[in-house]
Amino acid sequence: MTRSLTSMGEESIRAVKKAMRLLEHMPRTEKGLTDRLIQEGFAPEAVQDALDYVRSFGYLNDRQYAESYISGRIGSKSRQRIMQELCQKGIDRETASLAWEEISAMEEPDEKAMICRQIEKKYPAGSRIEEKELRRLYGYLARRGFQAGDIFSALEELDITSEKQ
């Protein structure tokens, strides 16, 4: 059970107020809020009190954060890339996977279509490009977490091939 503000020490009360102000501006992960409060110079006990307090009111929920994050990016980034970003933000793999399953069931992402859109921003369908440019395009897509098979399939579908030099 969370202690009331009146039973907390002065530093814990300040940490709670800072946590509330930080959460007003944008949602945060538990790790993100913890790191920020520690960066602000609060003692670990005060940080824990603040986390317990905001969590008790539902202001801090990593699963909801992950679902919101995925929902906002599912149409433009690969699953692999989104999962990597969530892990960097301190969301554990299991929570991220559960959130992905929940959101992808509703939104049904089509990674091949995303790849095609990315390619078409740079080259029209049927383009013949230099091999160096094709490798560069492949690398660009691979760094965004798209699978090799999906990239090659999209290139084939758009009839984008390399010019032999």
LINPE-V47046 format. One line per field, one symbol per residue. phi: phi as a letter, one per 30 degrees, with the letter a starting at -180 (. if undefined). psi: psi as a letter, one per 30 degrees, with the letter a starting at -180 (. if undefined). burial: b if it has 9 or more other C-alpha atoms within 8 Angstrom, else e. A space follows every 10 residues. Layout:
phi = ???
psi = ???
burial = ???
This chain:
phi = .dddedccdd dddddddddd dddddadbdd dddeeddddd jddedddddd ddddddcidb bdddeddddd edbddbbdee dddddddddj ddeddddddd edddddchdc dddddedddd dcbdeidcbd eddddddede ddddjddeed ddddddddhc bcddc
psi = kkllefglle eeeeeeeeee eefeelllle eeeeeeeeef gkleeeeeee eeeeefggfj jeeeeeeeee efffffllee eeeeeeefgg kleeeeeeee eeefeefikj eeeeeeeeef feklkgkjll eeeeeeeeee eefggkkeee eeeeeeefhj lkkk.
burial = eeeeeeebee bbbebbebbb ebbeeeebbb bbbbeebbee ebeeebbebb bbbbbeeeeb bbbebbbeeb eebbeebbee bbbeebbebb beeebbbebb ebbbeeeeee bbebbbeebb eeeeeebebb beebeebbee bbebbbeeeb bebbbbebbb bbeee
